[in-house]
Amino acid sequence: MAGQSQQLSESAVIRSLRRFRDRYFPHAGKVVKDDLTQPVVDTGEEPQPGFLDILPVDVQFLIMAFLSPADICRLGATSRYWRAMVRDPLLWRYFLLRDMPHWPSIDHVTMPNLELLDAPLISEDVSLDDREEGEDKEVESKVDCMSEYLKGCPSCRQQWLPSRPAYEVVTSFLQSLVTPSEPRFAMFGPGMEQLDVSLVTRLMHAPDVLPVSGTPHRQINGVGSGISYMFNSQHKFNILTLYSTNRAEREKARVQQQSVSNKLFTFEGTDDSGCPVYSPAPQVQQVCQVVDGFIYVANAEPGKGEGESEVAQIRAVLSSAGGSAASRPLLVLSCVAREEPETVRTNSLQTITSRNRGRCRTPCVYMAERLGLPQLVNPWMVQDTVAESLSGLLDGISWLLRCSGVKL
């Protein structure tokens, strides 16, 4: 899996920054004895290094490691020296590998290019110091880890979203005068059946999160109407749950840690590349053609997941959605049964590293890659979710409703 198995040591980043500073800013680490007492006189020569500039590189790296992405960018705007230092691609590659496992969500707009982490873009012994600033623009544009990080980091995403045009505000007002239809979503996936805590059961008994607004008597092509919920006390939507088999077989397979025969899909063989090919059952195809979007519940617990079968089944469902299939959103709830224990963050980078490695779930970025989501034409989002507390669920539902045309 791209980037997941790679490690980038802090010492490699520090060596890269130190070589770069020694080559292009040889006086940055030196300070004249009387610098602190002499008045500043504009002689037209290169300005003397600032207080942060003269710190050892490993201390500078430690400072940057504890800053937010926005603060690092502001630091780069303070001087020519820091502008060059914060643009080191090895630095941002380190940040990607360190922080990506803790991003709670990712979508088709903010997904970073994980191929950057596998490409031999830069090694531990080669960095910005091996080329003049401004050279090799073509290579740099392909390995812009800084842009990839800022695009995917949750605290920076809002800055990348387009502003809302004025005509859309008028359209939203006019649409608010029309009573909208109730969006309908089909929910399926192994995370509904394999976890010790049932996400569906918790969802039906959590009025403080999503109140149940009733079970309508109408049906979707004879399959069933599902359950209607109320989001933010004003937006009603319907979820139709698609289980792979009956309840007794699901419970038996869960207890015995066995796979269950999935009656939602028919195995059609393999394609030219050896990947499995599935076709949805007739009643599932009927549901796919009338719903407004899909919710896939993935099992994010360590060692779980069905690999290529999951990818093939998701694509089979999306391809059965009819003429407007490409516009129907897919929400992936990357689900675990219970919350992981919290680890206290200290002033030690070693504590941060151990916390990253010990995370008891598949990170949402790697879940998106595992399910082949970057190759889809549909809008999609992966949201970390906990079945027991339903944490993260409302963020995912909010995204799904907006993509379905609901004005929140």
C-alpha positions in Angstrom: 0.0 0.0 0.0 1.4 3.3 -1.0 3.3 5.1 1.7 1.8 3.0 4.5 4.9 0.9 5.0 7.4 3.7 4.4 9.2 5.4 7.3 11.0 8.7 7.1 13.3 9.4 10.0 13.6 12.8 11.6 17.4 12.7 11.2 17.0 12.4 7.4 14.9 15.6 7.3 17.3 17.4 9.7 20.3 16.5 7.5 18.4 17.7 4.4 17.7 21.1 6.1 21.2 21.4 7.4 22.8 20.8 4.0 20.5 23.2 2.4 21.2 26.0 4.9 25.0 25.4 4.8 24.9 25.7 1.0 22.6 28.6 0.4 22.6 30.4 3.8 26.1 29.9 5.2 25.8 32.8 7.6 22.4 31.8 9.0 23.9 29.7 11.8 26.4 32.3 12.9 25.9 35.5 14.9 28.3 38.3 15.4 29.1 39.1 19.1 27.8 42.7 19.0 24.7 41.9 17.0 22.5 42.2 20.0 23.8 45.7 21.0 24.6 47.4 17.7 21.8 49.5 16.1 20.5 48.2 12.8 21.9 50.3 9.9 20.7 49.8 6.3 23.9 49.4 4.3 22.3 47.7 1.3 24.2 44.5 2.2 22.7 41.1 3.1 20.7 41.5 6.4 22.1 39.7 9.5 20.3 36.5 10.5 17.4 36.8 12.9 17.1 35.0 16.3 15.3 32.0 14.8 17.8 31.8 11.9 20.8 31.2 14.2 19.2 28.3 16.1 20.6 24.8 15.3 18.7 23.1 12.5 17.4 20.3 14.7 15.9 22.9 17.0 14.3 24.7 14.0 12.9 21.3 12.8 11.5 20.7 16.3 9.7 24.1 16.2 8.2 23.4 12.8 7.1 19.9 13.9 4.9 21.5 16.6 3.4 24.2 14.4 0.2 23.9 12.5 0.4 23.8 8.7 -1.0 27.4 8.5 1.6 28.6 11.0 4.4 27.0 9.0 3.2 28.9 6.0 3.2 32.1 8.0 6.7 31.3 9.2 7.8 31.0 5.6 6.5 34.5 4.9 8.7 36.1 7.5 12.0 36.0 5.6 13.8 34.7 2.5 15.6 32.1 4.7 12.4 30.6 6.2 10.6 30.7 2.8 13.3 28.4 1.5 13.4 26.2 4.5 9.7 25.5 4.8 9.5 24.5 1.1 11.8 21.5 1.5 9.8 18.6 -0.1 11.4 16.1 2.3 10.0 18.1 5.2 6.5 17.9 3.9 6.9 14.3 2.9 7.7 13.6 6.6 4.6 15.6 7.6 2.4 13.5 5.2 3.7 10.2 6.6 3.3 11.4 10.1 -0.1 13.0 10.0 -2.1 11.2 7.3 -3.0 8.3 9.6 -4.8 10.8 11.9 -7.0 12.6 9.4 -10.6 11.8 10.3 -11.9 12.1 6.7 -10.9 12.4 3.1 -12.8 13.0 -0.1 -12.4 13.1 -3.9 -11.3 16.7 -3.7 -8.8 16.5 -0.9 -7.3 13.0 -1.4 -3.5 13.4 -1.6 -1.6 11.6 -4.4 -0.1 8.6 -2.5 2.1 7.8 -5.5 4.3 10.6 -4.3 5.2 8.5 -1.3 6.4 5.6 -3.5 8.1 7.7 -6.2 11.9 8.1 -5.8 11.3 11.8 -5.8 13.8 12.5 -3.1 16.0 10.3 -1.0 17.4 10.7 2.5 20.7 11.9 1.0 19.3 14.3 -1.7 17.1 17.3 -1.1 16.6 20.9 -2.2 20.3 21.5 -1.7 21.1 19.5 -4.8 19.5 22.0 -7.2 19.4 25.7 -7.4 16.1 27.4 -6.3 13.8 27.7 -9.4 15.5 24.9 -11.3 13.9 21.6 -12.4 10.4 23.1 -12.3 8.9 20.1 -14.0 10.2 17.6 -11.4 9.2 19.9 -8.5 5.6 20.2 -9.9 5.3 16.4 -9.8 6.6 16.1 -6.2 4.9 19.0 -4.5 4.3 17.3 -1.1 3.6 20.7 0.5 0.5 21.2 -1.8 -0.6 17.7 -1.3 -0.4 18.1 2.5 -2.2 21.4 2.6 -4.9 20.1 0.3 -5.7 17.1 2.5 -5.1 18.4 6.0 -8.5 19.0 7.7 -7.5 22.3 9.2 -6.6 23.7 5.7 -9.3 22.3 3.5 -11.7 25.3 3.8 -9.1 27.5 2.2 -9.0 25.3 -0.9 -12.8 25.2 -1.4 -14.2 27.7 -4.0 -16.2 30.6 -2.6 -19.9 30.6 -3.0 -21.0 32.7 -6.0 -23.7 35.3 -5.5 -26.1 33.7 -8.0 -26.0 30.5 -5.9 -27.2 32.4 -2.9 -30.2 33.6 -4.9 -30.8 30.1 -6.2 -30.7 28.7 -2.7 -33.3 31.2 -1.5 -35.6 30.2 -4.3 -35.1 26.5 -3.7 -35.9 27.0 0.0 -39.5 28.1 -1.1 -40.0 24.6 -2.6 -40.6 21.6 -0.4 -37.8 19.2 -1.2 -38.3 15.5 -1.6 -36.8 13.2 1.0 -33.4 11.9 -0.1 -33.0 8.1 -0.1 -29.7 6.3 0.4 -28.9 2.6 0.1 -26.5 1.4 2.9 -24.5 -1.8 2.6 -21.1 -3.3 3.4 -19.3 -5.7 5.7 -18.9 -3.2 8.5 -22.7 -3.5 9.2 -22.3 -7.2 9.9 -18.8 -8.0 11.2 -18.4 -5.6 14.1 -19.1 -6.5 17.7 -21.3 -3.4 17.9 -24.1 -3.1 15.3 -24.0 0.3 13.6 -27.5 0.0 12.4 -28.9 -0.9 15.9 -27.0 2.0 17.5 -28.3 4.3 14.8 -31.9 3.3 15.5 -31.5 4.0 19.2 -29.6 7.2 19.3 -32.2 10.0 19.3 -29.6 12.5 20.4 -27.6 11.9 17.2 -30.1 11.2 14.5 -33.7 11.0 15.7 -35.9 8.4 13.9 -38.7 10.3 12.2 -40.7 7.2 11.2 -40.8 4.2 8.9 -42.9 5.2 5.9 -45.4 2.7 4.5 -44.3 3.3 0.9 -41.8 0.8 -0.6 -38.9 1.1 -3.0 -39.8 -1.3 -5.8 -41.1 -3.9 -3.4 -37.8 -4.1 -1.4 -38.8 -1.9 1.5 -38.8 1.7 2.6 -36.0 1.6 5.2 -36.0 4.1 8.1 -36.3 7.9 7.9 -34.1 10.1 10.1 -34.1 13.8 10.9 -30.8 15.7 10.5 -30.5 19.0 12.5 -34.2 18.8 13.3 -35.2 19.9 9.8 -33.7 17.7 7.0 -35.4 14.4 6.6 -33.8 11.5 4.7 -34.3 7.8 4.3 -31.7 4.9 4.7 -32.5 1.5 3.1 -30.3 -1.1 4.7 -29.1 -4.0 2.4 -27.8 -7.0 4.3 -25.9 -9.8 2.6 -28.1 -12.5 4.1 -30.5 -13.2 6.9 -29.9 -12.3 10.5 -29.2 -15.8 11.8 -26.6 -16.5 9.1 -24.9 -13.1 9.8 -24.7 -13.7 13.5 -23.3 -17.2 13.0 -20.6 -16.0 10.6 -19.7 -13.2 13.0 -19.3 -15.4 16.0 -17.3 -18.0 14.1 -15.2 -15.4 12.3 -16.2 -16.8 8.9 -17.3 -15.2 5.6 -20.9 -15.3 4.7 -22.5 -16.1 1.4 -23.4 -12.7 0.0 -26.8 -12.8 -1.6 -26.7 -9.2 -2.8 -24.2 -10.1 -5.5 -23.6 -12.8 -8.0 -20.0 -13.7 -8.9 -19.5 -13.5 -12.7 -15.9 -14.6 -12.9 -12.8 -12.4 -13.4 -11.8 -9.8 -15.9 -8.6 -9.7 -18.0 -6.5 -8.5 -15.1 -7.7 -11.3 -12.8 -10.0 -9.0 -10.6 -13.4 -10.4 -9.6 -16.5 -9.3 -11.4 -19.9 -9.1 -9.6 -23.4 -8.3 -10.7 -26.0 -7.1 -8.2 -29.1 -9.2 -7.6 -32.2 -7.9 -9.5 -33.8 -6.4 -6.4 -30.6 -4.6 -5.6 -30.4 -3.2 -9.1 -33.9 -1.8 -8.7 -32.9 -0.1 -5.5 -29.7 1.4 -7.0 -31.8 3.0 -9.8 -34.0 5.0 -7.5 -31.8 6.1 -4.5 -30.0 9.4 -4.4 -26.7 8.1 -3.1 -24.9 5.2 -1.3 -23.4 4.5 2.1 -20.8 1.8 2.3 -19.9 0.6 5.8 -16.3 -0.6 5.7 -14.7 -2.6 8.5 -11.7 -0.5 9.5 -10.4 -2.8 12.3 -6.9 -4.1 11.8 -6.5 -7.1 9.6 -10.1 -6.8 8.2 -11.2 -6.1 4.7 -11.9 -8.2 1.6 -9.6 -6.4 -0.8 -10.6 -6.8 -4.5 -14.0 -8.2 -3.7 -15.0 -4.9 -1.9 -13.7 -2.9 -4.9 -15.7 -5.0 -7.4 -18.9 -4.9 -5.3 -18.8 -1.1 -4.9 -18.3 -0.6 -8.6 -21.1 -3.1 -9.4 -23.5 -1.1 -7.3 -22.5 2.3 -8.8 -22.7 1.0 -12.3 -26.3 -0.2 -11.7 -27.5 3.3 -10.7 -28.7 4.2 -14.2 -28.1 7.2 -16.4 -27.0 9.7 -13.6 -24.8 7.2 -11.9 -21.7 9.4 -12.0 -23.4 12.2 -10.0 -24.6 10.0 -7.1 -22.4 10.4 -4.1 -20.8 7.5 -2.2 -20.2 7.9 1.6 -17.8 5.3 3.1 -18.1 5.0 6.8 -14.7 3.6 7.9 -16.1 1.9 11.0 -14.7 0.3 14.1 -16.7 -1.1 17.0 -15.3 1.1 19.9 -13.2 4.1 20.6 -9.4 3.5 20.8 -7.8 4.5 24.1 -6.4 8.1 24.1 -2.7 8.7 24.4 -1.5 11.8 26.2 0.6 14.0 23.9 3.8 15.1 25.5 6.7 17.3 24.4 8.5 14.3 23.0 8.4 13.5 19.3 9.0 9.8 20.2 5.6 9.8 21.9 3.9 11.2 18.8 5.6 8.6 16.7 4.5 5.7 18.9 1.0 7.1 18.9 0.9 7.1 15.1 2.1 3.5 14.9 -0.3 2.2 17.5 -3.5 3.4 15.9 -6.1 0.7 16.1 -7.9 1.3 12.8 -7.2 1.6 9.1 -6.6 5.3 8.4 -9.2 6.8 6.1 -6.6 7.8 3.4 -5.5 4.2 3.1 -9.1 3.0 3.3 -9.9 5.1 0.2 -6.9 3.5 -1.6 -7.9 0.0 -0.5 -11.4 0.5 -2.0 -10.2 2.0 -5.2 -12.1 5.2 -4.6 -9.6 7.6 -6.4 -10.4 5.8 -9.7 -14.2 6.4 -9.4 -15.9 9.2 -11.2 -18.5 9.6 -8.5 -18.1 12.1 -5.7 -17.0 10.2 -2.6 -15.9 10.7 1.0 -14.4 8.4 3.6 -15.3 9.3 7.2 -13.9 7.6 10.3 -16.8 6.4 12.4 -17.2 4.5 15.7 -20.3 2.2 16.0 -20.6 2.4 19.7 -20.6 6.2 20.0 -21.5 7.1 16.4 -18.7 9.7 16.4 -18.0 11.0 12.9 -21.4 9.9 11.6 -23.0 13.4 11.5 -20.0 14.8 9.5 -20.5 12.1 6.9 -24.2 12.5 6.7 -23.8 16.3 6.3 -21.5 15.8 3.3 -23.9 13.2 1.8 -26.9 15.5 2.1 -25.0 18.4 0.6 -23.9 16.3 -2.4 -27.5 15.2 -2.9 -28.7 18.8 -3.3 -29.9 19.5 0.3 -29.1 23.0 1.4 -27.8 22.8 5.0 
